[in-house]
Amino acid sequence: MSKTSRTLVTMPATAKKNEIIDIRIIVQHDMETGFRHSEQGVRIARDIIREFVCAYNGVEIFRADLYPAIAANPMVTFSTVAVESGVLEFSWKGDNDYASSTTSKITVT
């Protein structure tokens, strides 16, 4: 169903070395559970994001498995330690070959 992939990442652009930073990310996706039926009584196929991964300079720092009970346009919030300047990559995988990713840079002083 949903193949749109608008994302919103909220995190600091700069941080001090070893500072704890909060990251909040929202991805646009309809998240159809597979339990609903259309007006004609036909079951609507499941279409959810199943996996979210965040990598910091290529090293996985956070992973979440998502299930049909998750809301549409899911928001994930987590913290990490700013150890070095670089790139955080956020990736999602889901049903029907859904895949999306985005990146954000951070400068650590």
N, C-alpha and C positions, 0 to 999 in steps of 0.2 A: 504494500500500500504506500507507505511513505518512503520516498527516496530523497527527500530534502535533507540537507545537512548544514543548516545554519548553526553555528556554535558561538558561544560567548564564554570567554575565559577571563576570570578576574583574579589577578595575582600581581604582586609588585614587580616593577621593571628593574628595581635595584634593591639590594639587601646587603647587610654586613655579613662577613664570613661567620658561619655557624649560627646565624639567626634563624629562628623558626619562622617559616612563611606559610600563610594560608592560601590555598588554591580552591577556587570555586569555578566549576565548569558546567554549562548547560548545553545540551544538544537537542536540536529540533527533530522530533520523530513522533509519529502518531501512536506507536506502541499498541498494536491490536493484540489482545490476549489470546484469541482463538476460541473463546468461550461464548462470544456473542453470536447472534443470528440476524440476518437481514430481515427486512419486512416481508420477504417471500419465504422465510423460514430456513434459508440456506445458511449454514455455518460460515462465518467470516474467518478466513485463514489467519493463523497466527503470524504476526510480523513484529518481532521485538528485537531490541538490541540485547544481545546475550553477554557481551564482554566489553569492559572498559579497561584500558591499560594506559599508564603514564610512565614514560621513560625520561630520565634526566641525563643528558649527554650519552644516550644509548644504553643506560642501565635502568632496568625496570625498578621503579620505586613504589608503585601502587597498582593494584589490580582489583577489579570488582566483577563478580558474576551477577548478571541481572536476570530476573524471572518475570513471568507474566503479570505479577501483582504490581510491578513498578509503574509509576505514572507516565503519561505521555510527556514528552520533552523533559527527560530526567535531568536532575541536577545532582552532581557529586561534589562533595566538599571534603578536603583532606589537608593535612599539613606535612611539610617536609623541612629539612634543614638545608639552607643555602650554603653549599660547600665550595662551589666554583662557578664562574661565569659560564654560560652555555645556553643550551636549548632544551626546553621541555616539550616532548611530543605526546599528544593525547590521541589515542586511537580507539575506535569502536568497531565491533563486528556484530552482525546480527543475522536474522533469518533472511531468506531470499537474496543471498549474496550481498547483503548490505555491508558496506565498509566505508569508514570516513576517518579522517585524521586532520589535525591542525597542530601548529607549533606556536610557542611563545618563548621569547628570549628573556634571560635574566642576567644582569651584571652584578657580580659580587665584588665588594671592595674590602 
